[in-house]
């Protein structure tokens, strides 16, 4: 199997390869030999999986190419990126056929992922998870742990690794989790907000840095308050200063913004804190080997490659600028009287506008990518504005 699935811009309405001005020409894809791994789910028996990147003019649109370009900037600084994703998903007792014509509040939920913060004990779900864990192990996508999450969610933590493999592993996990669920007769959904009365599905990016030459962790300083080093503090300052402009990479779909509502355990303010899960950037630095920043903004619908690119670009600028963050939040980050600026654009339209107008986005990703990605998001918005929802029918069917 030759897999280039993590590449591209995850576009729905438009795509650069379907551009008449290019005569609908193909892009040139180069496979990455370092990405080679077994693929145990090939119907004909164990197969081979490779991940590629576009290398001609279409490279400007390639999400994996964008990440490897950002990682090259860290290489020039002599620093290595270490990290892993945590992702939440929800098991739906549905198929693509059964979902047709259903309203969101009628979607059937599989009940094997409750109560929260427990190991899954339902035999039906264990059969699926055993298959998933074996497939991930065979693909060298190691999982740290899996447990139920509030409410009715499955949270999966991937084991830390380095460089582009951080995002590759997350993208492969998502795809295999969905493929195996279909084989078991249900859907594993990574939709950001799948039901009006339930929690959405989030994704957390855990990132740390170390010196490439001697392996020294940069985010821990035993003399710093709470073990926080200058580099970690400046990295967080960069996230605060620049991620609001790049929000569209973390929340890339219209549905993504339905997570940003009170009571949904989603960060709403541009804040950070020490081991605080109510803020956007949770910092842990009490030991060298585990010192990291956990970016908690993204939904599980995020592209791992583009999300990691956004986090690393913002953090890199923070280091270069020696940017100091706001004061860390103690207590609830959801109930602040005032929030640090700049504020997050918490609507789809505002995030599109912020991304289109971002100098940082254009410097990091290039004008071609920014305009194509933002244009495709506007397509989503335009299509939704022309769609009559079931809520509108219930409210306005008689015309007022």
N, C-alpha and C positions, 0 to 999 in steps of 0.2 A: 504494500500500500504506500503510495506517495501522498503524503498529507500536507497540504498547504493551508489547512483550515484556519490556523491562527493569523494568517496574513490577510491583507485587505483591510477595509475600513468598516466592516460589518454593516454595509449600506443596504437599505431596503428599497428605496424608491429610485435611486440613480446609482450608476456605477461607472467608473472611468473606462472600464473595458467595453462598455456598451455605448460608447460615445461615437456618434456618426462622423465627427470631425477627425477621428482616428481610423475611420473605415472599419470600425468594430474589430480592430486588430488585437491579436493575443499579446499578453505580457510575457516577458521572459522570466521564468522562475528558476532559481538556482537552489538545489537541495543542499542542506547543511549536513555534512557527514557527522558532525558532533552530535546531531539530534537523533541519530539512528537508534532505534530500540525495537523490541519485539512488539507485535500487535496480536494478542491472543484471541481476538473476537472475529477474525477473518472467517467467513462462512466456509471457506475451503481448507481451513486448518490454520495453524499459527502463521502469521504474516510478518512483514517488515514494514515499519513506519518511519518515514522521514519527514521533517518539517523544512519548508523552503521559504525563501524571500524573493520578491521581485527585484530585479537588478537593472532593468532598463529605465525608460522614462516613467514607467508605472511604479517605480520604487517610492516615489513621493506619496503614494497612497497606501503603502504597505505598513501595517501596524507593527509587525515584527521588525521590519527594517527601521521604523522610527525608534523602537526600543534599543536595537543594537547600535544605532547612531548615538543615542543618549549614553549608553554604557561606554562607548568609545571615549566620550568626554571625561568620564570618571577614570578610565584607564590613563588618560593623559595627566590626571591629577595624582596618579599612583595609588588609587583607592579601589577597593573591591566592594561590590554591593552584595550583601547577604540578606536573605529574606524568605518569606513564605506567605501564602494567602490562607485566610480562613473564609469559608463560604457557607452560607445558609441556603437550604433548599426545602421544598415542600412536596410531599408525595400526594399526588392527586389520583383518585380512583376514576380516572378518565382515560380516554384515548383521543387522538385527533378527531376521530369520527364522532365520538360521543359529545365532544365539546361544541360541535357545530350547532349554532342557534341557541346555546345556553347563555343565560345571564350570569354575571360574575357571582352573585349571591346564591346561585343554584349549583355551583361546582362541588362535586363530591370529594371529600377529604378522606384519605386513608388514616385510620386511627392508631397505627402502631408506633407513633412518635410522641407519646405523652406518657407520664408527666415530664416536665422539663428537667434538664440537667441530670439525666439518667442514661445508662446504657440501654440500647434498644433490646427489648426482650421478646417482642412478638415474633413467633416462629416464621410467619409469612415474610416479615421484613428482614429477618436474619438470613433467610435464604438469598434474598436480593443482595444484602450487604456483604455476605460471604463471597458471592460471585464478583461483586464490585471490588472488594479488597484483593481478591486473587488476581483480577485483571490489572489493577493498579500496580501490584507487586511485580507482575510479569513485565509491565511496561516501564519499570523503574520510575514510578510516580509514588514515592513512599508517603503514606498517610501517618500523621502523628497520632490522631485520635478522632473518633466520631461519637457524638452523643446527641440526645434530644435537646432542643432549644425551645425557648418560650415563643409562642405556643405552637405545638404540633410541627415544629421545624426540625430538620436534621442539620447539625453543624459539623462540618468537616474541616479539620486543621491539617494542612500539608506540612511535611517536614522541611525545615530550612535548607536552602541550597544557594547557589550563587548565580549571578548574571542572568542571561536570558532564560535559563532553565527555570527560574522562579515563575515566570509567566507561562512558559511552555507547559510545565506540570499542571498549573491551574487550568489552562485551556483544555488540556487532554482529560483531566479529571472531569470537568463539566460535560464534555462530549461523551465520554464513556459512561458516566452516571445516567445520562439521558438515554443512550442507546440500550443499555442493559435494562433500564426500567421498561422500555417498550417491549423487550423480549419477555419480561415478567408480566406484561399486560396492564401496565399503568404508566403514568407520566411523572417524572421527577422534574419539577419546575424550579427554575432560577429567576422567575419573574420578580421584579422589585416589589410590586404590591399586587397580589393575586386575588384578594378578597376585601370587600369594604369593611368587614368587622375583624380582620385578623392582622397580625404582624406581617410586615414585609420581609423580604429576604435580603440580607446585607452581605457585604464582602469587606474584610479587613485586610489591609496591606501592612504586614510587619516587615520593617526595614532596619538594617543596621549597616555600619561601615567598618572596614578594617584596612590597615595599611597593607598594600599588596606585597611589599618587600619583606616585612617581618611578621605579618599576621596580627599586629596589635589592634585590639578593638578600639575604635575611636569614640564610641558613645558613652564610655564609662570613665569617670574620674573619681577615685576614692576621696579626693579632697573637695569635690564639688558637692553642693547641696543635693541630697538624695542620690548622690553618685552621678549626677548629670554633668557631662563634660561641656566645654565651650562649643565643640562641634555639634553635639546633639542639640544644644540650645539654639544655635544659629540655624541648624537644619529645620527645627520647628518654626523659627522665625520666618524662614523662607516659605514653608507651607502656608503659614498665616497670610503672608504678603501676596503670594502668587497663585495658590490653588483656586481662589474664587474665580479668577479669569479662566481657569482650566477645568471648571466644574463639569462642562459638557463631556469631557473624557471620562469622568467618574460616574456620571449619571446620564447615559447617552440616549435615552429614549423618553418619549412623552410619559409613559407609565412610571419612569424612574422617580419623578417628582411627587408622586403620590405617597412615597415613604416619608416625605418631609412634612410631617403633621404631628402635633402634640400627642403624647401618649404612645408613640410607636417605637421607642427606644432608638430613635435615629437622631444623630447630632443636628441641632438647628442653628448653633452659634459657632463662630470661628474661634474656638477656645482649645486650650490644652490643659493637662493636669497630670499629676503623678498617680499612676494606677487608678485612673478615674474613667469609668466607662460611660459617663454622661457627656463627655466632651468629644470634639472631633479628632484630637490627637492625644492618645493615651501614651504616656511615657513610662517606661520601666528601665531603671538603670542601677539597681542595687548590686548587680554582679557583672563582671566583664563579659561573660559568655552569653548573657541573656539581655543585655542592654539594647533597647530598641525603641522605635516609635511605631505605634499602631495607628494607622490612618483608618478611621471608622466611617467615613462619609459614603463610600461607594455602595451601590446596590449589587446584588449578585448577578445582575444583567450586564455588568461592566465587562469590557474587553480587558483581560488581564494584561496584555501587552501595552495598550494605550493607558490604562490606569497606572501601571508602574512607571511608564514614561512621564506622566504628569507629576507623580510624587517625586521622582528623582530630579526632574528639571527644576521644580520649585525648591527642593532642598539644596540642590547645587548652587542655585542663585543665592539662597540664604547664607551658605558658607562663604561665597565670594564676597557678599556684602557685609558679612559679620552682623547679620540682622538680628536684633534682640526681639524676642517674642513678648507678648503681653504677660502680665502676672498669671501664674498657673491658677486654675480654678480649684478650690476646695469645696466639697459639697456638690449640689446639683447644678450641672451646666445647662439644664433645661429651663431653669427658673431664674435667669439673670435679669436684673433691672436694666442693665446696659451690656451690650455685647461688643467685643473688639471689632474694629474696622480693619479691612473691608469686610462687609457682610457677604454671606453666600447668596448667590442668585438662586432662590428656591422655587422658581417656576421655570418651565421649559423655555419659554420665550426669552426670559431674562438671561438664562444661561447661554442661549444661542447668541444673543447680542453681545454678551461679555466676551465670549470666545472669538467672535468675528472681529471685535475691536481690540483684541489683546495683542500688544507688542510681543509679549513673552511667547504666546502661542505661535506667532508667525516666525519668531527667531528660532524657536526650538523645532517646529514641525514644518515650516515653510508655508508660503502663501497658497500653494496649490492644494495642500492637504487641508488647511484651514477652510478655504472656500468650498471645497468639495464636501467636507464633513458637515460644515454648518448648513450648506445647501440641502443636503440629504435630511438633516433634522427639520429644516423648514418644510420639506415635503411631508414628513410625519405630521407636523402641526397643521398643515393645510388640509391633509386628508381627514384628520380628526375633526376639524372645524366643519367639514362637509358631511360628517357622519351623524345620524340620528341615533342616540343611545336609548336603551330600554328605560333609563331614568326619565329622559325627556318624554317618552311616550306616556309613562305613568303620570307625569306632572301636567302635560300640556295636550293630551290627545284630543280633548274637546275644543282646544283653541282659546282657552281663557273664558 
